[in-house]
Every structure is written in C-alpha cells, then in structure tokens.
C-alpha cells in the first residue's frame, strides 16, 4: 500500500503570498497537533512579491475524527495570518470520480484497468456516455454505466440529466475522449474540477482527421495534453503532456495507435496527480508536486 493511502495520513495544500516564516509556521503547527511530516514540497513564483505553494503530507493519529477541529485550527493560526488558501484532506478517502466517454475506448478502459489494479487512488462512481457501445465493457469492471444520448436538439436536457447524476456524488469529472463540448452553464453548475485529454496537434490540426493532417504535413512528434476544462475550449490549465517520436514510414493507422498510447499515459498521470492533491491551479497554469 502507498504510504499516503494508509489511515491517519493527512494532506495540507496551501497557497498564499510568499513571506517570511510560512514553512516554519506550518511545521510547528503540525508538530503541536501531534503530527509527523512525511513529505513536504514547496514552490514560490518569485523572491519578491511571489506566490507561495506547499504540499505537506503528515501522519496524525486519529486524524479522521479530528479533521474539523484541525481545519479550524489551521484557519485560525495560519489562514488569517498569511492570507492563506488551503485544502486539508484525508488521504485514506479516495476522490469520487465520474468518467465521461463516447465510442472511443482506449482512455476509458485504461482508467478502469488501472483503477482495478489499485494504481489510481479513486472511486469510480459512474461512467456516463452519449452512446451505448461501451456499456458491456464498463459493466465487466463492476462500474455503473449511464447512457445519456446527446444531440443538437436535446443538449440542454442531456446536461440537466448529467448534473442530476453528478450533483453530490462526485469530486472530479474526467473526459476520456468524450466527444462533446460542455456548455458554460454546465461548467458553472457542475461544482467540481473537470479534466480533459486531447492530442497535442492543437491548434495546428483542428477538426476531424488530425492524424491524417499530421501525416500529410510530415510530423515527427505525436503528443497528448491533459488539462482542466474551462469555458475557453482546450485552453484550460495544463496538468501533464508527453510526446513520442514518429517517422515518415508510419502510416495514419500507426500514428493513431501511437497517439492513443500517449493519451492513455498522460490522462492516467493527470488523474492520479489530481487525486493525490498534487496539482494546484494558479491562474492559467498549474503547479504539480
């Protein structure tokens, strides 16, 4: 078992204006509460007038029972003093995740497989799809499958159904090659982060058939990008990216297979890091510990 998945392990993730004494104050308070720091990562955007970020993992017996008390203490002792935003989580409580997919299965099945192996610290609450094609595959993993058809005439009604399924039941939505654009209204109401995956040809090869367009242009790198979803299509803060080299001898089918491999790896890393509270959003970018 990963150390962070054991009982009585807490994560404290903070963001505040950089100033003297933050690390010392956090460490002192954790020690005073009876905790022992396991890992501590920090970053500042600048020596002067920078923004400070820190992820601290610590062991504290009875944390689950004391979490509300500890959160209040952190707010009173650190939040007000340092103008600090913070997140305090119990590492033993996996995040509840909904996965949205269409007909393409490689990212979805990879997440389900990694989840079954225990590689992803999350609970998959449901898979939601606008097509029924992947239902049998999903149910073989013992995961609830929800088919919600979407077309131009019923998109708003479909999103109402989506929100009904998600509200209060999930902490994260993952778009595993879900081939629908989410409306600003949905993004306003969903209330949880959304992670998307796509090929990294954007903005060069927009629209259908990107791998054919890439082949026609003689690309030498195939990549993928995982990012948080915002109202600006495919322009949200990036969590993870990767590339592999290809050659003139690779046909479109091979390029597509290479692309699927990279997409699987990049999406699974992004989801894992988010579920482990390693990703902090800062404006249009991210800090990943």
C-alpha positions as CSV (number, residue, x, y, z in Angstrom):
1,X,0.0,0.0,0.0
2,X,1.2,3.5,-0.8
3,X,2.2,5.4,2.3
4,X,-0.3,8.1,1.5
5,X,-3.2,5.7,1.4
6,X,-2.7,4.5,5.0
7,X,-5.0,5.5,7.8
8,X,-4.3,8.7,9.7
9,X,-2.4,10.3,6.8
10,X,-3.4,13.9,6.0
11,X,-2.5,16.3,3.2
12,X,-2.3,20.0,3.6
13,X,-2.1,22.0,0.4
14,X,-1.6,25.8,0.7
15,X,-1.3,28.9,-1.4
16,X,-0.6,32.4,-0.2
17,X,1.6,35.4,-0.8
18,X,5.2,34.5,-0.2
19,X,6.5,35.8,3.1
20,X,8.9,35.0,5.9
21,X,8.1,32.1,8.2
22,X,5.5,30.1,6.3
23,X,7.3,26.7,6.3
24,X,8.3,27.1,9.9
25,X,4.7,28.0,11.0
26,X,3.2,25.1,9.1
27,X,5.7,22.6,10.6
28,X,5.3,24.0,14.1
29,X,1.6,23.7,14.0
30,X,1.6,20.1,12.7
31,X,4.0,19.2,15.4
32,X,1.9,20.9,18.1
33,X,-1.2,19.0,16.9
34,X,0.7,15.7,17.3
35,X,1.6,15.1,13.6
36,X,4.7,13.9,12.0
37,X,5.6,15.3,8.5
38,X,6.3,12.6,5.9
39,X,6.9,14.7,2.8
40,X,6.9,18.5,2.1
41,X,7.1,20.1,-1.3
42,X,7.2,23.9,-1.9
43,X,7.5,26.4,-4.6
44,X,7.4,30.2,-4.9
45,X,6.9,32.2,-8.1
46,X,9.4,34.8,-7.1
47,X,11.8,36.0,-4.5
48,X,9.8,39.3,-4.1
49,X,6.1,39.6,-4.4
50,X,5.8,35.9,-5.3
51,X,3.0,33.4,-4.7
52,X,3.9,30.5,-2.4
53,X,2.7,26.9,-2.7
54,X,3.2,24.0,-0.5
55,X,2.0,20.4,-0.2
56,X,2.6,18.7,3.1
57,X,1.8,15.1,3.9
58,X,1.8,14.2,7.6
59,X,0.8,11.4,9.9
60,X,-1.5,12.3,12.8
61,X,-3.2,9.5,14.9
62,X,-7.0,10.0,14.9
63,X,-6.9,12.5,12.0
64,X,-10.3,11.4,10.6
65,X,-12.0,12.1,13.9
66,X,-10.2,15.4,14.4
67,X,-10.3,16.8,10.9
68,X,-12.9,19.5,11.5
69,X,-11.0,20.6,14.6
70,X,-7.7,20.7,12.8
71,X,-9.2,22.6,9.8
72,X,-10.5,25.2,12.2
73,X,-7.1,25.5,13.9
74,X,-5.3,25.9,10.5
75,X,-7.7,28.6,9.6
76,X,-7.2,30.5,12.8
77,X,-3.5,30.1,13.2
78,X,-2.3,30.1,9.5
79,X,-5.1,31.2,7.2
80,X,-5.7,34.6,8.7
81,X,-2.0,35.3,9.5
82,X,-0.7,34.5,6.0
83,X,-3.8,35.3,3.9
84,X,-3.7,31.6,3.1
85,X,-6.0,29.5,1.0
86,X,-5.7,25.8,1.9
87,X,-7.1,22.3,1.4
88,X,-6.9,19.7,4.1
89,X,-7.8,16.2,3.1
90,X,-7.7,12.7,4.5
91,X,-5.5,10.6,2.2
92,X,-7.4,7.5,3.1
93,X,-10.6,8.9,1.5
94,X,-10.3,8.4,-2.3
95,X,-12.0,11.0,-4.5
96,X,-15.2,10.1,-6.2
97,X,-14.8,10.2,-10.0
98,X,-17.2,10.2,-12.9
99,X,-15.8,9.3,-16.3
100,X,-17.4,10.7,-19.5
101,X,-16.8,8.8,-22.7
102,X,-18.2,8.4,-26.2
103,X,-17.3,5.5,-28.6
104,X,-13.5,5.6,-28.4
105,X,-12.5,3.2,-25.6
106,X,-8.7,3.4,-25.1
107,X,-8.6,6.1,-22.4
108,X,-11.7,4.8,-20.6
109,X,-10.6,1.2,-20.4
110,X,-7.1,2.2,-19.4
111,X,-8.5,4.2,-16.4
112,X,-10.8,1.3,-15.4
113,X,-7.9,-1.2,-15.6
114,X,-5.6,1.0,-13.6
115,X,-8.3,1.5,-11.0
116,X,-8.9,-2.2,-10.7
117,X,-5.2,-2.8,-10.2
118,X,-5.2,-0.2,-7.4
119,X,-2.9,2.2,-9.3
120,X,-5.3,5.1,-9.2
121,X,-6.4,6.3,-5.7
122,X,-10.1,7.0,-6.5
123,X,-13.6,5.5,-6.5
124,X,-15.3,5.5,-9.9
125,X,-18.9,6.4,-9.2
126,X,-20.1,6.0,-12.7
127,X,-19.3,6.1,-16.4
128,X,-21.5,8.4,-18.5
129,X,-21.7,8.1,-22.3
130,X,-23.7,9.6,-25.1
131,X,-23.5,6.2,-26.9
132,X,-24.3,2.7,-25.5
133,X,-21.4,1.0,-27.3
134,X,-19.1,0.7,-24.2
135,X,-21.7,-0.5,-21.7
136,X,-20.8,-4.2,-21.6
137,X,-17.1,-3.3,-21.3
138,X,-17.8,-1.0,-18.4
139,X,-20.1,-3.3,-16.5
140,X,-17.5,-6.1,-16.6
141,X,-15.5,-3.9,-14.3
142,X,-18.5,-3.6,-11.9
143,X,-18.9,0.1,-12.7
144,X,-22.3,1.8,-13.1
145,X,-22.9,2.8,-16.7
146,X,-25.3,5.7,-17.6
147,X,-26.3,6.2,-21.2
148,X,-27.4,9.8,-21.8
149,X,-28.0,10.5,-25.5
150,X,-26.9,13.9,-26.7
151,X,-27.8,15.7,-29.9
152,X,-28.3,19.2,-31.1
153,X,-31.9,19.2,-30.1
154,X,-31.6,17.8,-26.6
155,X,-28.1,19.0,-25.5
156,X,-29.5,21.2,-22.7
157,X,-31.8,18.5,-21.4
158,X,-28.9,16.0,-21.5
159,X,-26.8,18.3,-19.4
160,X,-29.6,18.7,-16.9
161,X,-29.6,14.9,-16.6
162,X,-25.8,14.9,-16.3
163,X,-26.0,17.4,-13.4
164,X,-28.6,15.3,-11.7
165,X,-26.4,12.3,-11.8
166,X,-23.3,14.1,-10.7
167,X,-24.5,16.5,-8.0
168,X,-23.3,15.5,-4.6
169,X,-21.9,12.2,-5.9
170,X,-18.5,13.1,-7.4
171,X,-15.4,15.1,-6.7
172,X,-14.0,15.0,-10.2
173,X,-15.2,14.5,-13.8
174,X,-12.8,13.0,-16.3
175,X,-13.5,13.4,-20.0
176,X,-12.0,10.2,-21.5
177,X,-12.3,11.2,-25.2
178,X,-15.9,12.5,-24.6
179,X,-16.6,14.0,-28.0
180,X,-19.0,16.7,-26.8
181,X,-18.4,20.3,-25.9
182,X,-19.6,21.2,-22.4
183,X,-21.7,24.4,-22.2
184,X,-20.7,27.3,-20.0
185,X,-23.9,26.7,-18.0
186,X,-22.8,23.1,-17.3
187,X,-19.4,24.3,-16.2
188,X,-20.9,26.9,-13.9
189,X,-23.2,24.4,-12.2
190,X,-21.1,21.1,-12.0
191,X,-19.2,22.3,-9.0
192,X,-16.2,20.0,-9.4
193,X,-13.0,20.1,-11.5
194,X,-13.1,18.5,-15.0
195,X,-10.0,17.0,-16.7
196,X,-9.9,16.6,-20.4
197,X,-7.4,14.8,-22.7
198,X,-6.7,15.5,-26.4
199,X,-3.9,15.2,-28.9
200,X,-1.3,17.9,-28.9
201,X,-1.6,18.9,-32.5
202,X,-3.9,21.8,-31.5
203,X,-4.1,24.5,-32.7
204,X,-2.4,23.3,-35.9
205,X,-4.8,20.5,-37.0
206,X,-8.2,21.4,-35.8
207,X,-11.3,19.3,-36.5
208,X,-11.8,15.8,-37.9
209,X,-8.9,13.6,-39.1
210,X,-6.0,15.2,-37.2
211,X,-3.7,12.2,-37.8
212,X,-4.3,12.3,-41.5
213,X,-3.5,16.0,-41.5
214,X,-0.4,15.3,-39.4
215,X,0.7,12.6,-41.8
216,X,0.2,15.0,-44.7
217,X,2.5,17.5,-43.0
218,X,5.2,15.0,-42.1
219,X,5.1,15.5,-38.3
220,X,7.9,13.9,-36.3
221,X,6.3,14.0,-32.9
222,X,3.0,12.7,-31.6
223,X,1.8,14.0,-28.3
224,X,-1.1,14.4,-25.8
225,X,-2.2,17.1,-23.3
226,X,-4.3,16.7,-20.2
227,X,-5.8,19.9,-18.8
228,X,-8.6,21.3,-16.7
229,X,-11.7,22.3,-18.6
230,X,-12.6,26.0,-18.8
231,X,-15.0,27.9,-20.9
232,X,-12.1,28.6,-23.3
233,X,-12.2,25.4,-25.4
234,X,-9.0,23.3,-25.0
235,X,-7.2,26.2,-23.3
236,X,-7.5,25.3,-19.6
237,X,-4.5,25.0,-17.2
238,X,-2.3,22.1,-18.4
239,X,-1.6,19.3,-15.9
240,X,0.5,16.9,-18.0
241,X,1.9,16.5,-21.5
242,X,4.1,13.9,-23.3
243,X,5.4,13.1,-26.8
244,X,6.9,10.2,-28.7
245,X,8.9,10.3,-32.0
246,X,7.4,9.0,-35.2
247,X,8.8,8.8,-38.8
248,X,7.9,9.2,-42.4
249,X,7.4,5.4,-42.6
250,X,4.5,5.4,-40.1
251,X,1.1,5.4,-41.8
252,X,-2.0,7.1,-40.4
253,X,-3.2,3.9,-38.5
254,X,0.2,3.7,-36.8
255,X,0.2,7.4,-35.9
256,X,-3.3,6.9,-34.4
257,X,-2.1,4.0,-32.3
258,X,0.9,5.9,-31.1
259,X,-1.4,8.8,-30.2
260,X,-3.7,6.5,-28.2
261,X,-0.8,5.2,-26.3
262,X,0.3,8.7,-25.3
263,X,-3.2,9.8,-24.4
264,X,-3.6,6.9,-22.1
265,X,-0.4,7.5,-20.2
266,X,-0.9,11.3,-20.0
267,X,-4.5,11.1,-18.8
268,X,-3.8,8.5,-16.2
269,X,-0.9,10.5,-14.7
270,X,-3.0,13.7,-14.6
271,X,-5.9,11.9,-12.9
272,X,-3.6,10.3,-10.4
273,X,-1.8,13.5,-9.5
274,X,-5.1,15.3,-9.1
275,X,-6.5,12.6,-6.8
276,X,-3.3,12.8,-4.7
277,X,-3.8,16.6,-4.3
278,X,-0.5,17.2,-6.2
279,X,-1.9,19.8,-8.6
280,X,-2.5,23.4,-7.6
281,X,-4.2,25.8,-10.1
282,X,-2.7,29.3,-10.3
283,X,-4.3,31.5,-12.9
284,X,-3.9,29.9,-16.3
285,X,-1.2,27.5,-15.2
286,X,-0.6,24.7,-12.6
287,X,2.0,23.7,-10.0
288,X,2.4,20.0,-9.9
289,X,4.3,18.5,-6.9
